Amino acid sequence: MRTVLVVDDSKVMREMVVACLRAEPGLAFTQAASGLEAIEQLSLQPFDLVVLDLNMPDIGGVEVVEFVRSQERLAGVPILVVTTRGDEASRNRVLEAGASSFLTKPFTPEAILAEARSLLGSSAAAGR
């Protein structure tokens, strides 16, 4: 069973991401409502994929990405950022921080599923 951490301050958005990704068999989901809660979850257990919003009230998505990449045991975890900020500067900032992929809201179920499958496949290929 592969595990996915879905991080967004919107419960509706978290539930939508989970609903989209349930099309992929063998995934278990944990949800976090803030960047701080995400860091707490990541400190407790590793995940095979993190789906992360950028705009959160406490610790932002970029800071969560930086935390994950600073932790040796989490360094290989793929991070898919989903955000309403579709501008090039936001994309570049989060990718430079270490995010694996970037998807702008609104997205289609097919688009997020394809990104998740690609990232889960690449993490499996990397020996995770």
Backbone atoms as SQL, in Angstrom:
CREATE TABLE atoms (id INTEGER PRIMARY KEY, chain TEXT, resi INTEGER, resn TEXT, atom TEXT, x REAL, y REAL, z REAL);
INSERT INTO atoms VALUES
  (1, 'A', 1, 'MET', 'N', 0.849, -1.182, 0.000),
  (2, 'A', 1, 'MET', 'CA', 0.000, 0.000, 0.000),
  (3, 'A', 1, 'MET', 'C', 0.892, 1.241, 0.000),
  (4, 'A', 2, 'ARG', 'N', 0.712, 2.102, -0.973),
  (5, 'A', 2, 'ARG', 'CA', 1.463, 3.362, -1.024),
  (6, 'A', 2, 'ARG', 'C', 0.635, 4.446, -0.338),
  (7, 'A', 3, 'THR', 'N', 1.336, 5.382, 0.283),
  (8, 'A', 3, 'THR', 'CA', 0.662, 6.397, 1.079),
  (9, 'A', 3, 'THR', 'C', 0.827, 7.787, 0.472),
  (10, 'A', 4, 'VAL', 'N', -0.259, 8.543, 0.553),
  (11, 'A', 4, 'VAL', 'CA', -0.295, 9.895, -0.008),
  (12, 'A', 4, 'VAL', 'C', -0.732, 10.854, 1.094),
  (13, 'A', 5, 'LEU', 'N', 0.035, 11.917, 1.275),
  (14, 'A', 5, 'LEU', 'CA', -0.341, 12.991, 2.193),
  (15, 'A', 5, 'LEU', 'C', -0.920, 14.127, 1.360),
  (16, 'A', 6, 'VAL', 'N', -2.178, 14.466, 1.629),
  (17, 'A', 6, 'VAL', 'CA', -2.865, 15.542, 0.912),
  (18, 'A', 6, 'VAL', 'C', -2.968, 16.738, 1.850),
  (19, 'A', 7, 'VAL', 'N', -2.362, 17.859, 1.448),
  (20, 'A', 7, 'VAL', 'CA', -2.268, 19.036, 2.319),
  (21, 'A', 7, 'VAL', 'C', -2.952, 20.221, 1.655),
  (22, 'A', 8, 'ASP', 'N', -4.000, 20.708, 2.292),
  (23, 'A', 8, 'ASP', 'CA', -4.713, 21.896, 1.810),
  (24, 'A', 8, 'ASP', 'C', -5.565, 22.407, 2.956),
  (25, 'A', 9, 'ASP', 'N', -5.660, 23.724, 3.108),
  (26, 'A', 9, 'ASP', 'CA', -6.483, 24.258, 4.190),
  (27, 'A', 9, 'ASP', 'C', -7.975, 24.144, 3.883),
  (28, 'A', 10, 'SER', 'N', -8.313, 23.827, 2.656),
  (29, 'A', 10, 'SER', 'CA', -9.712, 23.625, 2.267),
  (30, 'A', 10, 'SER', 'C', -10.061, 22.135, 2.341),
  (31, 'A', 11, 'LYS', 'N', -11.000, 21.797, 3.236),
  (32, 'A', 11, 'LYS', 'CA', -11.429, 20.400, 3.338),
  (33, 'A', 11, 'LYS', 'C', -12.037, 19.925, 2.027),
  (34, 'A', 12, 'VAL', 'N', -12.784, 20.788, 1.371),
  (35, 'A', 12, 'VAL', 'CA', -13.400, 20.423, 0.086),
  (36, 'A', 12, 'VAL', 'C', -12.320, 20.058, -0.927),
  (37, 'A', 13, 'MET', 'N', -11.256, 20.856, -0.981),
  (38, 'A', 13, 'MET', 'CA', -10.180, 20.575, -1.940),
  (39, 'A', 13, 'MET', 'C', -9.454, 19.284, -1.589),
  (40, 'A', 14, 'ARG', 'N', -9.219, 19.053, -0.298),
  (41, 'A', 14, 'ARG', 'CA', -8.564, 17.793, 0.102),
  (42, 'A', 14, 'ARG', 'C', -9.416, 16.599, -0.327),
  (43, 'A', 15, 'GLU', 'N', -10.701, 16.698, -0.062),
  (44, 'A', 15, 'GLU', 'CA', -11.593, 15.593, -0.423),
  (45, 'A', 15, 'GLU', 'C', -11.642, 15.395, -1.939),
  (46, 'A', 16, 'MET', 'N', -11.580, 16.483, -2.686),
  (47, 'A', 16, 'MET', 'CA', -11.600, 16.378, -4.148),
  (48, 'A', 16, 'MET', 'C', -10.326, 15.696, -4.654),
  (49, 'A', 17, 'VAL', 'N', -9.190, 16.061, -4.093),
  (50, 'A', 17, 'VAL', 'CA', -7.927, 15.423, -4.497),
  (51, 'A', 17, 'VAL', 'C', -7.986, 13.925, -4.193),
  (52, 'A', 18, 'VAL', 'N', -8.439, 13.576, -2.998),
  (53, 'A', 18, 'VAL', 'CA', -8.544, 12.162, -2.631),
  (54, 'A', 18, 'VAL', 'C', -9.488, 11.438, -3.582),
  (55, 'A', 19, 'ALA', 'N', -10.637, 12.045, -3.892),
  (56, 'A', 19, 'ALA', 'CA', -11.597, 11.409, -4.801),
  (57, 'A', 19, 'ALA', 'C', -10.964, 11.173, -6.173),
  (58, 'A', 20, 'CYS', 'N', -10.198, 12.126, -6.658),
  (59, 'A', 20, 'CYS', 'CA', -9.534, 11.974, -7.962),
  (60, 'A', 20, 'CYS', 'C', -8.507, 10.838, -7.925),
  (61, 'A', 21, 'LEU', 'N', -7.753, 10.762, -6.846),
  (62, 'A', 21, 'LEU', 'CA', -6.656, 9.794, -6.781),
  (63, 'A', 21, 'LEU', 'C', -7.122, 8.392, -6.400),
  (64, 'A', 22, 'ARG', 'N', -8.364, 8.254, -5.938),
  (65, 'A', 22, 'ARG', 'CA', -8.875, 6.915, -5.604),
  (66, 'A', 22, 'ARG', 'C', -8.963, 6.031, -6.844),
  (67, 'A', 23, 'ALA', 'N', -8.889, 6.614, -8.022),
  (68, 'A', 23, 'ALA', 'CA', -8.899, 5.818, -9.253),
  (69, 'A', 23, 'ALA', 'C', -7.635, 4.968, -9.370),
  (70, 'A', 24, 'GLU', 'N', -6.600, 5.341, -8.619),
  (71, 'A', 24, 'GLU', 'CA', -5.365, 4.559, -8.619),
  (72, 'A', 24, 'GLU', 'C', -5.443, 3.534, -7.494),
  (73, 'A', 25, 'PRO', 'N', -5.421, 2.244, -7.809),
  (74, 'A', 25, 'PRO', 'CA', -5.534, 1.248, -6.743),
  (75, 'A', 25, 'PRO', 'C', -4.301, 1.219, -5.840),
  (76, 'A', 26, 'GLY', 'N', -4.534, 0.814, -4.587),
  (77, 'A', 26, 'GLY', 'CA', -3.429, 0.603, -3.674),
  (78, 'A', 26, 'GLY', 'C', -2.905, 1.854, -3.000),
  (79, 'A', 27, 'LEU', 'N', -3.697, 2.909, -2.965),
  (80, 'A', 27, 'LEU', 'CA', -3.269, 4.134, -2.286),
  (81, 'A', 27, 'LEU', 'C', -4.050, 4.305, -0.985),
  (82, 'A', 28, 'ALA', 'N', -3.358, 4.749, 0.052),
  (83, 'A', 28, 'ALA', 'CA', -3.983, 5.123, 1.325),
  (84, 'A', 28, 'ALA', 'C', -3.694, 6.601, 1.542),
  (85, 'A', 29, 'PHE', 'N', -4.651, 7.308, 2.101),
  (86, 'A', 29, 'PHE', 'CA', -4.550, 8.761, 2.198),
  (87, 'A', 29, 'PHE', 'C', -4.537, 9.229, 3.643),
  (88, 'A', 30, 'THR', 'N', -3.719, 10.248, 3.880),
  (89, 'A', 30, 'THR', 'CA', -3.727, 11.007, 5.119),
  (90, 'A', 30, 'THR', 'C', -3.910, 12.456, 4.711),
  (91, 'A', 31, 'GLN', 'N', -4.706, 13.183, 5.479),
  (92, 'A', 31, 'GLN', 'CA', -4.954, 14.580, 5.148),
  (93, 'A', 31, 'GLN', 'C', -4.395, 15.487, 6.227),
  (94, 'A', 32, 'ALA', 'N', -3.915, 16.647, 5.784),
  (95, 'A', 32, 'ALA', 'CA', -3.436, 17.679, 6.702),
  (96, 'A', 32, 'ALA', 'C', -4.046, 19.006, 6.267),
  (97, 'A', 33, 'ALA', 'N', -4.499, 19.791, 7.259),
  (98, 'A', 33, 'ALA', 'CA', -5.207, 21.036, 6.969),
  (99, 'A', 33, 'ALA', 'C', -4.311, 22.269, 7.003),
  (100, 'A', 34, 'SER', 'N', -3.023, 22.062, 7.235),
  (101, 'A', 34, 'SER', 'CA', -2.100, 23.208, 7.281),
  (102, 'A', 34, 'SER', 'C', -0.674, 22.722, 7.022),
  (103, 'A', 35, 'GLY', 'N', 0.199, 23.685, 6.772),
  (104, 'A', 35, 'GLY', 'CA', 1.595, 23.334, 6.577),
  (105, 'A', 35, 'GLY', 'C', 2.211, 22.750, 7.835),
  (106, 'A', 36, 'LEU', 'N', 1.849, 23.304, 8.972),
  (107, 'A', 36, 'LEU', 'CA', 2.363, 22.791, 10.247),
  (108, 'A', 36, 'LEU', 'C', 1.906, 21.353, 10.482),
  (109, 'A', 37, 'GLU', 'N', 0.634, 21.086, 10.211),
  (110, 'A', 37, 'GLU', 'CA', 0.117, 19.724, 10.368),
  (111, 'A', 37, 'GLU', 'C', 0.815, 18.778, 9.391),
  (112, 'A', 38, 'ALA', 'N', 1.123, 19.251, 8.189),
  (113, 'A', 38, 'ALA', 'CA', 1.844, 18.428, 7.204),
  (114, 'A', 38, 'ALA', 'C', 3.221, 18.055, 7.731),
  (115, 'A', 39, 'ILE', 'N', 3.933, 19.029, 8.294),
  (116, 'A', 39, 'ILE', 'CA', 5.268, 18.753, 8.836),
  (117, 'A', 39, 'ILE', 'C', 5.179, 17.767, 9.992),
  (118, 'A', 40, 'GLU', 'N', 4.152, 17.897, 10.819),
  (119, 'A', 40, 'GLU', 'CA', 3.956, 16.946, 11.914),
  (120, 'A', 40, 'GLU', 'C', 3.739, 15.535, 11.360),
  (121, 'A', 41, 'GLN', 'N', 2.885, 15.403, 10.342),
  (122, 'A', 41, 'GLN', 'CA', 2.623, 14.085, 9.736),
  (123, 'A', 41, 'GLN', 'C', 3.892, 13.513, 9.113),
  (124, 'A', 42, 'LEU', 'N', 4.643, 14.375, 8.405),
  (125, 'A', 42, 'LEU', 'CA', 5.874, 13.918, 7.750),
  (126, 'A', 42, 'LEU', 'C', 6.942, 13.522, 8.769),
  (127, 'A', 43, 'SER', 'N', 6.883, 14.095, 9.957),
  (128, 'A', 43, 'SER', 'CA', 7.829, 13.736, 11.009),
  (129, 'A', 43, 'SER', 'C', 7.485, 12.386, 11.627),
  (130, 'A', 44, 'LEU', 'N', 6.214, 11.997, 11.532),
  (131, 'A', 44, 'LEU', 'CA', 5.764, 10.745, 12.119),
  (132, 'A', 44, 'LEU', 'C', 5.972, 9.546, 11.205),
  (133, 'A', 45, 'GLN', 'N', 5.810, 9.746, 9.905),
  (134, 'A', 45, 'GLN', 'CA', 5.900, 8.625, 8.971),
  (135, 'A', 45, 'GLN', 'C', 6.272, 9.140, 7.589),
  (136, 'A', 46, 'PRO', 'N', 6.921, 8.288, 6.805),
  (137, 'A', 46, 'PRO', 'CA', 7.221, 8.687, 5.424),
  (138, 'A', 46, 'PRO', 'C', 5.982, 8.496, 4.545),
  (139, 'A', 47, 'PHE', 'N', 5.922, 9.217, 3.470),
  (140, 'A', 47, 'PHE', 'CA', 4.845, 9.068, 2.493),
  (141, 'A', 47, 'PHE', 'C', 5.461, 8.809, 1.124),
  (142, 'A', 48, 'ASP', 'N', 4.676, 8.202, 0.243),
  (143, 'A', 48, 'ASP', 'CA', 5.145, 7.931, -1.112),
  (144, 'A', 48, 'ASP', 'C', 4.893, 9.110, -2.037),
  (145, 'A', 49, 'LEU', 'N', 3.981, 9.997, -1.623),
  (146, 'A', 49, 'LEU', 'CA', 3.662, 11.177, -2.426),
  (147, 'A', 49, 'LEU', 'C', 3.040, 12.220, -1.506),
  (148, 'A', 50, 'VAL', 'N', 3.398, 13.483, -1.734),
  (149, 'A', 50, 'VAL', 'CA', 2.754, 14.593, -1.037),
  (150, 'A', 50, 'VAL', 'C', 2.090, 15.466, -2.088),
  (151, 'A', 51, 'VAL', 'N', 0.794, 15.713, -1.918),
  (152, 'A', 51, 'VAL', 'CA', 0.055, 16.655, -2.766),
  (153, 'A', 51, 'VAL', 'C', -0.188, 17.873, -1.896),
  (154, 'A', 52, 'LEU', 'N', 0.335, 19.027, -2.331),
  (155, 'A', 52, 'LEU', 'CA', 0.480, 20.163, -1.431),
  (156, 'A', 52, 'LEU', 'C', -0.030, 21.454, -2.044),
  (157, 'A', 53, 'ASP', 'N', -0.855, 22.173, -1.285),
  (158, 'A', 53, 'ASP', 'CA', -1.285, 23.518, -1.663),
  (159, 'A', 53, 'ASP', 'C', -0.184, 24.507, -1.291),
  (160, 'A', 54, 'LEU', 'N', -0.102, 25.622, -1.996),
  (161, 'A', 54, 'LEU', 'CA', 0.887, 26.653, -1.666),
  (162, 'A', 54, 'LEU', 'C', 0.378, 27.620, -0.617),
  (163, 'A', 55, 'ASN', 'N', -0.892, 27.991, -0.707),
  (164, 'A', 55, 'ASN', 'CA', -1.450, 29.051, 0.131),
  (165, 'A', 55, 'ASN', 'C', -2.124, 28.460, 1.365),
  (166, 'A', 56, 'MET', 'N', -1.443, 28.565, 2.498),
  (167, 'A', 56, 'MET', 'CA', -2.020, 28.072, 3.739),
  (168, 'A', 56, 'MET', 'C', -1.774, 29.096, 4.826),
  (169, 'A', 57, 'PRO', 'N', -2.597, 29.091, 5.855),
  (170, 'A', 57, 'PRO', 'CA', -2.545, 30.181, 6.827),
  (171, 'A', 57, 'PRO', 'C', -1.321, 30.192, 7.741),
  (172, 'A', 58, 'ASP', 'N', -0.721, 29.065, 8.040),
  (173, 'A', 58, 'ASP', 'CA', 0.414, 29.092, 8.963),
  (174, 'A', 58, 'ASP', 'C', 1.742, 28.979, 8.209),
  (175, 'A', 59, 'ILE', 'N', 2.114, 27.788, 7.854),
  (176, 'A', 59, 'ILE', 'CA', 3.340, 27.567, 7.094),
  (177, 'A', 59, 'ILE', 'C', 2.937, 27.312, 5.649),
  (178, 'A', 60, 'GLY', 'N', 3.497, 28.077, 4.732),
  (179, 'A', 60, 'GLY', 'CA', 3.137, 27.957, 3.323),
  (180, 'A', 60, 'GLY', 'C', 3.732, 26.721, 2.670),
  (181, 'A', 61, 'GLY', 'N', 3.247, 26.445, 1.474),
  (182, 'A', 61, 'GLY', 'CA', 3.698, 25.265, 0.741),
  (183, 'A', 61, 'GLY', 'C', 5.186, 25.282, 0.430),
  (184, 'A', 62, 'VAL', 'N', 5.733, 26.434, 0.099),
  (185, 'A', 62, 'VAL', 'CA', 7.167, 26.502, -0.203),
  (186, 'A', 62, 'VAL', 'C', 7.981, 26.085, 1.020),
  (187, 'A', 63, 'GLU', 'N', 7.566, 26.528, 2.184),
  (188, 'A', 63, 'GLU', 'CA', 8.282, 26.166, 3.409),
  (189, 'A', 63, 'GLU', 'C', 8.164, 24.661, 3.687),
  (190, 'A', 64, 'VAL', 'N', 7.013, 24.083, 3.379),
  (191, 'A', 64, 'VAL', 'CA', 6.865, 22.630, 3.558),
  (192, 'A', 64, 'VAL', 'C', 7.806, 21.891, 2.600),
  (193, 'A', 65, 'VAL', 'N', 7.859, 22.348, 1.351),
  (194, 'A', 65, 'VAL', 'CA', 8.783, 21.731, 0.388),
  (195, 'A', 65, 'VAL', 'C', 10.216, 21.829, 0.903),
  (196, 'A', 66, 'GLU', 'N', 10.596, 22.992, 1.382),
  (197, 'A', 66, 'GLU', 'CA', 11.958, 23.175, 1.891),
  (198, 'A', 66, 'GLU', 'C', 12.235, 22.260, 3.090),
  (199, 'A', 67, 'PHE', 'N', 11.236, 22.088, 3.964),
  (200, 'A', 67, 'PHE', 'CA', 11.397, 21.175, 5.100),
  (201, 'A', 67, 'PHE', 'C', 11.635, 19.754, 4.603),
  (202, 'A', 68, 'VAL', 'N', 10.800, 19.297, 3.675),
  (203, 'A', 68, 'VAL', 'CA', 10.936, 17.923, 3.169),
  (204, 'A', 68, 'VAL', 'C', 12.317, 17.725, 2.551),
  (205, 'A', 69, 'ARG', 'N', 12.754, 18.675, 1.756),
  (206, 'A', 69, 'ARG', 'CA', 14.040, 18.507, 1.069),
  (207, 'A', 69, 'ARG', 'C', 15.222, 18.632, 2.036),
  (208, 'A', 70, 'SER', 'N', 15.009, 19.202, 3.202),
  (209, 'A', 70, 'SER', 'CA', 16.098, 19.322, 4.172),
  (210, 'A', 70, 'SER', 'C', 16.250, 18.066, 5.029),
  (211, 'A', 71, 'GLN', 'N', 15.274, 17.170, 4.946),
  (212, 'A', 71, 'GLN', 'CA', 15.295, 15.949, 5.746),
  (213, 'A', 71, 'GLN', 'C', 15.808, 14.788, 4.891),
  (214, 'A', 72, 'GLU', 'N', 16.922, 14.214, 5.279),
  (215, 'A', 72, 'GLU', 'CA', 17.536, 13.159, 4.473),
  (216, 'A', 72, 'GLU', 'C', 16.568, 12.011, 4.195),
  (217, 'A', 73, 'ARG', 'N', 15.806, 11.595, 5.207),
  (218, 'A', 73, 'ARG', 'CA', 14.909, 10.448, 5.024),
  (219, 'A', 73, 'ARG', 'C', 13.703, 10.772, 4.143),
  (220, 'A', 74, 'LEU', 'N', 13.433, 12.044, 3.916),
  (221, 'A', 74, 'LEU', 'CA', 12.295, 12.450, 3.080),
  (222, 'A', 74, 'LEU', 'C', 12.732, 13.001, 1.730),
  (223, 'A', 75, 'ALA', 'N', 14.015, 13.103, 1.508),
  (224, 'A', 75, 'ALA', 'CA', 14.518, 13.808, 0.331),
  (225, 'A', 75, 'ALA', 'C', 13.987, 13.251, -0.985),
  (226, 'A', 76, 'GLY', 'N', 13.685, 11.963, -1.049),
  (227, 'A', 76, 'GLY', 'CA', 13.217, 11.365, -2.296),
  (228, 'A', 76, 'GLY', 'C', 11.713, 11.362, -2.473),
  (229, 'A', 77, 'VAL', 'N', 10.974, 11.895, -1.518),
  (230, 'A', 77, 'VAL', 'CA', 9.509, 11.890, -1.609),
  (231, 'A', 77, 'VAL', 'C', 9.056, 12.886, -2.672),
  (232, 'A', 78, 'PRO', 'N', 8.321, 12.415, -3.680),
  (233, 'A', 78, 'PRO', 'CA', 7.830, 13.354, -4.683),
  (234, 'A', 78, 'PRO', 'C', 6.760, 14.277, -4.106),
  (235, 'A', 79, 'ILE', 'N', 6.808, 15.524, -4.533),
  (236, 'A', 79, 'ILE', 'CA', 5.853, 16.537, -4.071),
  (237, 'A', 79, 'ILE', 'C', 5.171, 17.156, -5.278),
  (238, 'A', 80, 'LEU', 'N', 3.856, 17.010, -5.326),
  (239, 'A', 80, 'LEU', 'CA', 3.040, 17.650, -6.359),
  (240, 'A', 80, 'LEU', 'C', 2.369, 18.868, -5.741),
  (241, 'A', 81, 'VAL', 'N', 2.702, 20.042, -6.231),
  (242, 'A', 81, 'VAL', 'CA', 2.094, 21.275, -5.734),
  (243, 'A', 81, 'VAL', 'C', 0.885, 21.602, -6.593),
  (244, 'A', 82, 'VAL', 'N', -0.250, 21.846, -5.927),
  (245, 'A', 82, 'VAL', 'CA', -1.462, 22.279, -6.619),
  (246, 'A', 82, 'VAL', 'C', -1.847, 23.636, -6.041),
  (247, 'A', 83, 'THR', 'N', -2.032, 24.600, -6.911),
  (248, 'A', 83, 'THR', 'CA', -2.247, 25.962, -6.429),
  (249, 'A', 83, 'THR', 'C', -3.055, 26.789, -7.413),
  (250, 'A', 84, 'THR', 'N', -3.629, 27.851, -6.877),
  (251, 'A', 84, 'THR', 'CA', -4.311, 28.809, -7.751),
  (252, 'A', 84, 'THR', 'C', -3.311, 29.778, -8.381),
  (253, 'A', 85, 'ARG', 'N', -2.097, 29.824, -7.820),
  (254, 'A', 85, 'ARG', 'CA', -1.051, 30.712, -8.349),
  (255, 'A', 85, 'ARG', 'C', -0.406, 30.075, -9.579),
  (256, 'A', 86, 'GLY', 'N', -0.891, 30.413, -10.730),
  (257, 'A', 86, 'GLY', 'CA', -0.371, 29.799, -11.943),
  (258, 'A', 86, 'GLY', 'C', 0.715, 30.597, -12.626),
  (259, 'A', 87, 'ASP', 'N', 1.151, 31.677, -11.990),
  (260, 'A', 87, 'ASP', 'CA', 2.154, 32.516, -12.641),
  (261, 'A', 87, 'ASP', 'C', 3.531, 31.840, -12.656),
  (262, 'A', 88, 'GLU', 'N', 4.344, 32.284, -13.585),
  (263, 'A', 88, 'GLU', 'CA', 5.657, 31.683, -13.785),
  (264, 'A', 88, 'GLU', 'C', 6.565, 31.849, -12.557),
  (265, 'A', 89, 'ALA', 'N', 6.462, 33.005, -11.886),
  (266, 'A', 89, 'ALA', 'CA', 7.309, 33.241, -10.709),
  (267, 'A', 89, 'ALA', 'C', 6.993, 32.238, -9.598),
  (268, 'A', 90, 'SER', 'N', 5.698, 31.984, -9.364),
  (269, 'A', 90, 'SER', 'CA', 5.321, 31.003, -8.336),
  (270, 'A', 90, 'SER', 'C', 5.800, 29.608, -8.713),
  (271, 'A', 91, 'ARG', 'N', 5.606, 29.263, -9.982),
  (272, 'A', 91, 'ARG', 'CA', 6.042, 27.943, -10.467),
  (273, 'A', 91, 'ARG', 'C', 7.555, 27.788, -10.254),
  (274, 'A', 92, 'ASN', 'N', 8.302, 28.779, -10.696),
  (275, 'A', 92, 'ASN', 'CA', 9.756, 28.695, -10.579),
  (276, 'A', 92, 'ASN', 'C', 10.197, 28.618, -9.118),
  (277, 'A', 93, 'ARG', 'N', 9.560, 29.418, -8.253),
  (278, 'A', 93, 'ARG', 'CA', 9.955, 29.437, -6.837),
  (279, 'A', 93, 'ARG', 'C', 9.759, 28.069, -6.194),
  (280, 'A', 94, 'VAL', 'N', 8.604, 27.450, -6.438),
  (281, 'A', 94, 'VAL', 'CA', 8.322, 26.170, -5.783),
  (282, 'A', 94, 'VAL', 'C', 9.158, 25.045, -6.391),
  (283, 'A', 95, 'LEU', 'N', 9.409, 25.100, -7.686),
  (284, 'A', 95, 'LEU', 'CA', 10.245, 24.070, -8.297),
  (285, 'A', 95, 'LEU', 'C', 11.697, 24.224, -7.853),
  (286, 'A', 96, 'GLU', 'N', 12.156, 25.462, -7.708),
  (287, 'A', 96, 'GLU', 'CA', 13.514, 25.691, -7.208),
  (288, 'A', 96, 'GLU', 'C', 13.651, 25.246, -5.754),
  (289, 'A', 97, 'ALA', 'N', 12.556, 25.326, -4.988),
  (290, 'A', 97, 'ALA', 'CA', 12.581, 24.862, -3.593),
  (291, 'A', 97, 'ALA', 'C', 12.666, 23.340, -3.507),
  (292, 'A', 98, 'GLY', 'N', 12.299, 22.659, -4.618),
  (293, 'A', 98, 'GLY', 'CA', 12.423, 21.211, -4.635),
  (294, 'A', 98, 'GLY', 'C', 11.157, 20.440, -4.929),
  (295, 'A', 99, 'ALA', 'N', 10.065, 21.122, -5.268),
  (296, 'A', 99, 'ALA', 'CA', 8.846, 20.397, -5.649),
  (297, 'A', 99, 'ALA', 'C', 9.122, 19.594, -6.918),
  (298, 'A', 100, 'SER', 'N', 8.425, 18.469, -7.037),
  (299, 'A', 100, 'SER', 'CA', 8.633, 17.594, -8.186),
  (300, 'A', 100, 'SER', 'C', 7.801, 18.019, -9.380),
  (301, 'A', 101, 'SER', 'N', 6.612, 18.544, -9.115),
  (302, 'A', 101, 'SER', 'CA', 5.710, 18.914, -10.197),
  (303, 'A', 101, 'SER', 'C', 4.757, 19.995, -9.700),
  (304, 'A', 102, 'PHE', 'N', 4.101, 20.640, -10.625),
  (305, 'A', 102, 'PHE', 'CA', 3.273, 21.805, -10.329),
  (306, 'A', 102, 'PHE', 'C', 2.012, 21.722, -11.173),
  (307, 'A', 103, 'LEU', 'N', 0.867, 21.899, -10.544),
  (308, 'A', 103, 'LEU', 'CA', -0.409, 21.835, -11.248),
  (309, 'A', 103, 'LEU', 'C', -1.260, 23.008, -10.784),
  (310, 'A', 104, 'THR', 'N', -1.849, 23.717, -11.731),
  (311, 'A', 104, 'THR', 'CA', -2.652, 24.891, -11.398),
  (312, 'A', 104, 'THR', 'C', -4.121, 24.507, -11.234),
  (313, 'A', 105, 'LYS', 'N', -4.747, 25.039, -10.168),
  (314, 'A', 105, 'LYS', 'CA', -6.185, 24.870, -9.940),
  (315, 'A', 105, 'LYS', 'C', -6.926, 25.841, -10.848),
  (316, 'A', 106, 'PRO', 'N', -8.047, 25.529, -11.380),
  (317, 'A', 106, 'PRO', 'CA', -8.686, 24.218, -11.283),
  (318, 'A', 106, 'PRO', 'C', -7.990, 23.231, -12.215),
  (319, 'A', 107, 'PHE', 'N', -8.000, 21.981, -11.809),
  (320, 'A', 107, 'PHE', 'CA', -7.405, 20.914, -12.612),
  (321, 'A', 107, 'PHE', 'C', -8.469, 19.863, -12.863),
  (322, 'A', 108, 'THR', 'N', -8.242, 19.057, -13.866),
  (323, 'A', 108, 'THR', 'CA', -9.178, 17.971, -14.141),
  (324, 'A', 108, 'THR', 'C', -8.769, 16.745, -13.324),
  (325, 'A', 109, 'PRO', 'N', -9.705, 15.863, -13.037),
  (326, 'A', 109, 'PRO', 'CA', -9.338, 14.624, -12.344),
  (327, 'A', 109, 'PRO', 'C', -8.272, 13.842, -13.117),
  (328, 'A', 110, 'GLU', 'N', -8.371, 13.855, -14.434),
  (329, 'A', 110, 'GLU', 'CA', -7.397, 13.137, -15.253),
  (330, 'A', 110, 'GLU', 'C', -5.999, 13.738, -15.108),
  (331, 'A', 111, 'ALA', 'N', -5.931, 15.061, -15.024),
  (332, 'A', 111, 'ALA', 'CA', -4.626, 15.724, -14.939),
  (333, 'A', 111, 'ALA', 'C', -3.923, 15.405, -13.625),
  (334, 'A', 112, 'ILE', 'N', -4.636, 15.475, -12.513),
  (335, 'A', 112, 'ILE', 'CA', -3.970, 15.199, -11.230),
  (336, 'A', 112, 'ILE', 'C', -3.647, 13.712, -11.090),
  (337, 'A', 113, 'LEU', 'N', -4.519, 12.872, -11.618),
  (338, 'A', 113, 'LEU', 'CA', -4.246, 11.433, -11.577),
  (339, 'A', 113, 'LEU', 'C', -3.005, 11.095, -12.411),
  (340, 'A', 114, 'ALA', 'N', -2.891, 11.692, -13.579),
  (341, 'A', 114, 'ALA', 'CA', -1.721, 11.441, -14.438),
  (342, 'A', 114, 'ALA', 'C', -0.436, 11.918, -13.755),
  (343, 'A', 115, 'GLU', 'N', -0.481, 13.087, -13.124),
  (344, 'A', 115, 'GLU', 'CA', 0.706, 13.591, -12.415),
  (345, 'A', 115, 'GLU', 'C', 1.065, 12.673, -11.256),
  (346, 'A', 116, 'ALA', 'N', 0.062, 12.263, -10.490),
  (347, 'A', 116, 'ALA', 'CA', 0.321, 11.383, -9.345),
  (348, 'A', 116, 'ALA', 'C', 0.899, 10.047, -9.810),
  (349, 'A', 117, 'ARG', 'N', 0.320, 9.479, -10.845),
  (350, 'A', 117, 'ARG', 'CA', 0.847, 8.196, -11.354),
  (351, 'A', 117, 'ARG', 'C', 2.283, 8.343, -11.814),
  (352, 'A', 118, 'SER', 'N', 2.561, 9.425, -12.504),
  (353, 'A', 118, 'SER', 'CA', 3.925, 9.664, -12.985),
  (354, 'A', 118, 'SER', 'C', 4.898, 9.787, -11.806),
  (355, 'A', 119, 'LEU', 'N', 4.527, 10.540, -10.805),
  (356, 'A', 119, 'LEU', 'CA', 5.406, 10.736, -9.654),
  (357, 'A', 119, 'LEU', 'C', 5.552, 9.460, -8.828),
  (358, 'A', 120, 'LEU', 'N', 4.477, 8.730, -8.642),
  (359, 'A', 120, 'LEU', 'CA', 4.564, 7.469, -7.898),
  (360, 'A', 120, 'LEU', 'C', 5.407, 6.460, -8.660),
  (361, 'A', 121, 'GLY', 'N', 5.284, 6.467, -9.966),
  (362, 'A', 121, 'GLY', 'CA', 6.099, 5.571, -10.793),
  (363, 'A', 121, 'GLY', 'C', 7.558, 5.921, -10.716),
  (364, 'A', 122, 'SER', 'N', 7.845, 7.210, -10.743),
  (365, 'A', 122, 'SER', 'CA', 9.246, 7.619, -10.709),
  (366, 'A', 122, 'SER', 'C', 9.847, 7.390, -9.330),
  (367, 'A', 123, 'SER', 'N', 9.042, 7.522, -8.259),
  (368, 'A', 123, 'SER', 'CA', 9.586, 7.256, -6.927),
  (369, 'A', 123, 'SER', 'C', 9.832, 5.761, -6.746),
  (370, 'A', 124, 'ALA', 'N', 8.977, 4.909, -7.345),
  (371, 'A', 124, 'ALA', 'CA', 9.194, 3.462, -7.278),
  (372, 'A', 124, 'ALA', 'C', 10.455, 3.090, -8.047),
  (373, 'A', 125, 'ALA', 'N', 10.658, 3.749, -9.179),
  (374, 'A', 125, 'ALA', 'CA', 11.842, 3.474, -9.988),
  (375, 'A', 125, 'ALA', 'C', 13.116, 3.911, -9.263),
  (376, 'A', 126, 'ALA', 'N', 12.970, 4.943, -8.406),
  (377, 'A', 126, 'ALA', 'CA', 14.127, 5.438, -7.665),
  (378, 'A', 126, 'ALA', 'C', 14.426, 4.585, -6.435),
  (379, 'A', 127, 'GLY', 'N', 13.620, 3.547, -6.208),
  (380, 'A', 127, 'GLY', 'CA', 13.893, 2.628, -5.113),
  (381, 'A', 127, 'GLY', 'C', 13.183, 2.946, -3.821),
  (382, 'A', 128, 'ARG', 'N', 12.185, 3.799, -3.869),
  (383, 'A', 128, 'ARG', 'CA', 11.409, 4.085, -2.662),
  (384, 'A', 128, 'ARG', 'C', 10.491, 2.940, -2.384);
